[in-house]
Amino acid sequence: MSESEGRPALYDGPNLDKEDAVLRVDGLHKAFGGLVAVDDASFAVERGSITGLIGPNGAGKSTIFNLVSGFYEPDAGTVTVNGTDVTGAEPHEVADEGLIRTFQTPRKLEGMTVREAMLVGPQRQPGESFVKLFTSPDEVEAAETRNIEDAQRMLEQFEIDHLATQPATDLSGGQLKLVELARAMLAEPEVLLLDEPVAGVNPTLANALREHIARLNEEGVTLCIIEHDMEFIMNLADPIVVLDRGSVLVEGTPEEVRTDQRVVDAYLGGPGE
C-alpha cells in the first residue's frame, strides 16, 4: 500500500485518524497479576490495508490479538469491529462480526483429514443446531454440500488440494499454516488477524504464504499481521504499528519505521530499556 499524499512522516503513537477503520482498539489494558502486558494500547486498521504489528519480545502483541479476538477479557479499553463494540465478547461472537484470527501455532485437529478440518471454518452452519437436524434436514444437507464444495475450492486456491484426504496431523508446520489460512477464509472475514504466519516455516512455503496474503488483500480482505520476520513484514505491510512495553510507540511506513531511532532502541535495548 502506498503512503497517502500529505500524510505526516511518522506518527508518535498510533494514527487514529482513519475514516474507514474496520478495527479500532482504544485504550486496551491487561495485567496478569503484577505484570502489565498491554498498557493503554490504541490503534486502527484501515479497511483494505495490510497492517503490520511488530515489536520486541514481551511488547504485548499476542496479548492484544487475544484481547481483540475475545480469548482474553480486557481490564480496560474497547474493541470495535465495523463500528460494533465487541469488547469482552466471546470468540465466536467476535467472529460473527467479521473478525477471524489464526494462531502462531496452528491447532492440529486429531482424527480429521485436511478436508474435514477445513469444514470447521464456515460460520453459522445449520447443522450445528440440534433442532434443525430434525426439523430442516434438507437445509442442513444443502449447507453441508455447499461447504464441502467451498472447502475444495479454497484448497485449490491455496494449492493444497492434493492434501485433502491426508490426516491433518501428518502435515508440516508450513502446510498447517496454509490450511489454517484457507480455513479462515471459509468464514468470509472482513478483517483477518494473522499471528506470525511464517514462524518456523521453510522459505519456499513462507514465500507461498506471502503471495497468498497479498492475493487475499487484492481481493478485498483487510489484514493485521504480527510477525518477527522483519524482511517478510516490511515487504508486505503498510502501515507498520510498533509496540513497546504494551503500548504503541510509533506508526508509519516500513521505511520510516525501519530508520526511526526509537524503534531501533526498542528492539536493541537502547536508553531507558
KAWO-V527947 format. One record per residue. N is the residue number from 1. PSI is psi as a letter, one per 30 degrees, with the letter a starting at -180 (none if undefined). D_FIRST is the distance of its C-alpha to the first C-alpha in Angstrom with 1 decimal. Layout:
BEGIN
<<N,PSI,D_FIRST> <N,PSI,D_FIRST>>
END
This chain:
BEGIN
<<1,k,0.0> <2,l,3.8> <3,k,6.7> <4,k,8.9> <5,k,12.3> <6,f,15.1> <7,k,13.4> <8,l,15.8> <9,e,15.3> <10,k,15.7> <11,k,17.0> <12,j,20.4> <13,a,20.1> <14,l,17.5> <15,j,15.6> <16,g,17.5> <17,i,17.0> <18,k,14.7> <19,e,16.3> <20,i,15.2> <21,k,15.2> <22,f,16.4> <23,k,17.6> <24,k,19.3> <25,k,21.4> <26,j,24.0> <27,h,26.5> <28,k,26.8> <29,k,29.8> <30,k,31.4> <31,k,34.4> <32,j,36.4> <33,b,39.8> <34,g,39.6> <35,j,36.1> <36,j,33.2> <37,e,30.2> <38,k,27.8> <39,j,28.7> <40,h,27.4> <41,k,23.8> <42,k,21.4> <43,l,17.7> <44,k,15.7> <45,j,12.9> <46,k,11.1> <47,k,11.7> <48,f,9.1> <49,l,7.0> <50,j,7.6> <51,k,9.6> <52,k,11.7> <53,j,15.2> <54,l,17.2> <55,l,20.7> <56,l,24.0> <57,k,26.5> <58,g,28.0> <59,f,25.2> <60,g,25.3> <61,e,22.2> <62,e,24.1> <63,e,26.4> <64,e,23.6> <65,e,22.5> <66,e,26.2> <67,e,26.6> <68,e,23.7> <69,g,24.9> <70,g,28.5> <71,f,30.0> <72,l,31.0> <73,k,32.2> <74,l,31.1> <75,f,33.8> <76,l,32.0> <77,l,28.9> <78,l,27.1> <79,k,24.4> <80,k,23.3> <81,j,21.5> <82,h,21.0> <83,f,23.5> <84,k,26.0> <85,j,27.5> <86,g,27.7> <87,k,29.0> <88,g,31.5> <89,l,31.3> <90,l,32.1> <91,e,29.4> <92,f,30.4> <93,e,30.2> <94,e,26.6> <95,e,25.8> <96,f,27.6> <97,f,25.1> <98,g,22.2> <99,j,21.1> <100,k,21.7> <101,l,21.6> <102,l,22.5> <103,l,24.6> <104,e,24.6> <105,j,27.9> <106,k,28.0> <107,k,31.2> <108,k,33.7> <109,j,35.5> <110,k,39.1> <111,g,41.1> <112,k,38.3> <113,l,37.0> <114,e,33.3> <115,e,33.7> <116,e,35.5> <117,e,33.0> <118,e,30.3> <119,f,32.5> <120,f,32.0> <121,e,28.5> <122,k,29.1> <123,l,29.7> <124,h,32.9> <125,k,35.0> <126,f,38.4> <127,f,40.2> <128,f,39.4> <129,j,42.0> <130,e,45.5> <131,e,46.9> <132,f,44.9> <133,f,46.0> <134,e,49.4> <135,f,48.9> <136,h,46.1> <137,e,46.3> <138,e,45.1> <139,e,41.9> <140,e,41.3> <141,e,42.0> <142,e,39.7> <143,e,36.8> <144,e,37.5> <145,e,37.6> <146,e,34.3> <147,e,32.7> <148,e,34.1> <149,e,32.8> <150,e,29.3> <151,e,29.5> <152,e,30.6> <153,e,27.8> <154,e,25.2> <155,e,27.0> <156,e,26.9> <157,e,23.1> <158,g,22.7> <159,h,25.5> <160,g,27.9> <161,f,30.4> <162,f,33.0> <163,g,33.0> <164,e,33.9> <165,g,37.5> <166,k,37.2> <167,k,37.9> <168,f,34.7> <169,f,36.4> <170,f,36.7> <171,l,33.0> <172,l,31.4> <173,e,28.9> <174,e,26.0> <175,e,27.4> <176,e,27.8> <177,e,24.2> <178,e,23.4> <179,e,26.1> <180,e,24.8> <181,e,21.3> <182,e,23.0> <183,e,25.4> <184,e,22.9> <185,f,21.4> <186,f,25.0> <187,f,24.8> <188,h,22.1> <189,k,19.9> <190,e,17.7> <191,k,16.2> <192,k,16.8> <193,k,17.5> <194,k,17.8> <195,j,20.3> <196,i,20.1> <197,f,19.5> <198,g,20.5> <199,k,23.4> <200,g,26.5> <201,k,24.9> <202,l,25.9> <203,e,23.5> <204,e,23.9> <205,e,23.1> <206,e,20.2> <207,e,18.6> <208,e,19.5> <209,e,17.9> <210,e,14.6> <211,e,14.8> <212,e,15.9> <213,e,13.2> <214,e,10.5> <215,e,13.0> <216,e,13.6> <217,e,10.1> <218,f,10.3> <219,f,13.7> <220,g,12.7> <221,k,13.2> <222,k,11.7> <223,k,12.1> <224,k,13.3> <225,k,14.4> <226,k,17.2> <227,k,17.6> <228,f,20.0> <229,j,18.9> <230,e,16.9> <231,e,16.0> <232,e,14.7> <233,e,12.5> <234,f,11.3> <235,g,10.2> <236,e,8.5> <237,l,7.3> <238,j,5.6> <239,l,7.9> <240,k,11.0> <241,k,14.3> <242,k,17.4> <243,k,20.6> <244,k,24.1> <245,h,27.4> <246,g,26.2> <247,l,24.2> <248,k,20.8> <249,e,21.2> <250,l,18.0> <251,k,14.3> <252,a,11.8> <253,l,9.2> <254,e,10.4> <255,e,12.6> <256,e,14.0> <257,e,14.9> <258,e,16.3> <259,g,18.6> <260,k,19.8> <261,e,23.4> <262,e,23.6> <263,e,21.1> <264,e,23.3> <265,e,26.4> <266,e,25.2> <267,e,24.7> <268,f,27.7> <269,h,30.0> <270,a,30.3> <271,k,32.6> <272,f,33.2> <273,none,32.1>>
END
